[in-house]
Amino acid sequence: MRPLTYLVFGAVLVVVVLVACARQAEAPPPTSAPTIRAVDTTPPSEDLALAAFKKGGCGACHIIPGVPNARGTIGPDLTNISQVAALTLQSSDYTGKAKTIEEYLIESILEPDLFIATHCPGGLCQKGIMPASLGQGLSPEERAAIVAYLQEPPAEAVVSEEPTAAVTEAAPTLSEEEFLWAKQVYFERCAGCHGTLRKGATGPALTPDRTIPLGTAGLSAIIYNGTPRGMPDWGKQGFFTQEQIEVLAKFLQREPPAPPEMSMEQMKASWRVYVPPEQRPVAPETARDWQNYFIVTLRDAGKVAVVDGDTYEIINNVDTGYAVHITRMSATGRYAYVIGRDGKLAMIDLWAEIPVKVAEVQVCYDARSVEVSKYVGPEGDFTDKLAVVGCYWPPHFVILDGQTLEPMHIVSTRGYTVDTREYHPEPRVASIVASHFKPEWIINVKEIGQIWLVNYVDPYALQIKMLPAARFLHDGGWDATHRYFLVAANQSNKVAVVDAREGKMVALVDTPKIPHPGRGANWIDPEFGPVWSSGHLGDPAIVSIGTDPEGHPDAAWKAVRVTPLPGAGSLFIKTHPNSKWIWVDMTLNPDPVLARTICVIAKEKPDKPYRCWEASAYGRAVHFEYNAAGTEVWVSIWGDASKPGETGEIVIYDDATLTEKARIPNMVTPTGKFNVYNTVRDIY
């Protein structure tokens, strides 16, 4: 396929109403083949074209010159689409029936699947994204106006990421039932990327000044199809019906409802101790190797599975709360601390014969991170003494007793951004790690772009050092020495580096679009020495950053290698000191094949993937974890809880040979997996 076909897909998408994107599954087939109409010789008005673009919400999928808010990323940039159409008609790859540019563009409305290009921004194009019957949503006059406009667009095609004007239109109405439903769904599915107040973070802001110009049709298209930059395709995956998508689209055009705060009194009212410390085992009761347990997130089940890493048996499924996000182990590894997106923290005792929940508490309404105290040294022994939860809403972190989960202290993170010095009402707490050098947690305050070094010697009188980094801090991990912490500032396209021993910023490293490393991957590059690597949501690439300022000073804190991948949408990357491979997923790629494909890169030849393959016939492949010995890699298949036989499973590979060893089937949407031994020791 010639390179020009990458852009030709714009002709397939350009003039179809974007409600078509959102309704593709429900639309009935046409009763007869549509007829291609000639364009009226009377020049249609530009106003009619602009109105038609708005009616269809076309800007939600495309960049269209001169059209306000037309900066979408689902379809290609349409600035020069008439030239692309002309080249397409001359190409032997063209499979349509049109003879002229006008006919071609009209054809793309009425019979869009006659020609489908092989690539779209961020991944492969997919047949059926615009069903033919849905082209009837525009009148012949509107279609003609759009075709004429695209052949002679404005000379200056300036596309702004900012709203172009104040809101002058009223938001759509919703019934009370619809509003309450949409409010809850937004919190559960959307707030993590777009913010509880809808001011944006990993995803863009969804305030009315941005959403009303896109309209219900345009917003529905995005919710249905997702975007190449990491927005899930909720409609295609079957999470929502078309009617539900339209309710969400209308909700997003209304002012965000004010969410509640949470007090210490409310936290303590939720606190439960099921097994007091004095009644717990004084030594492991199990004969199993509990340090090789895997704690597996069963996202849609509201549970975690405790799995024996030697026998692959599920020892227990433990109720923990809605949409578990991560698990961290106590410093000894005895306790697993499980945090969910509902702000509930559960504590599981792994020494019991059957691991059980011994305490729980809710410290916020939305959370993503938990960590423990690990320091042992001149300033005291804090082993298993304290835990800390970082919240998305309310924006604060909470320190708790590490043995009972009793809330001890709350610290707000509201403040001012590092770049514009603007007050931000929702600076959420992203990743947290425990320093190996000091009694400190490194806490990343997302929206304002500050990295806080929190000394926990006195939990009630904290010493906090605030380091300016870059906005939208998210996840990260240690280098191999555990001295340097690297964290992705995802929407800033940077990785910040902190020296935990010296307590200072070292570097801000530019990266490809939207780095998302998980904890990252540490390995030895044959040319640049020790490096730490990250995948990306927005670019099909792995970036590796030099981490050895003493042995390889020329490579230190620079992006020294970019390894291409088949597609973007990577959530996690993993390796092990004993492995010769680097494993990477493409979970959020819009192409379903790539979404379930995993790749390995050979450390000795890291310029391209060594091998890529589909890990399953359904779902999405996500997240890797090694067993304690570093000989096996476990990968999750994230399925659909409503589809028996396709809810999800774990695939286990022999790391040396890349051959499949076993599957643990019929798990409900498994995602993160955390091996006790590796998590305690920060091995990745």
Disulfide bonds with the S-S distance in Angstrom:
Cys120-Cys125 2.28
Cys364-Cys391 2.23
Cys599-Cys612 2.04
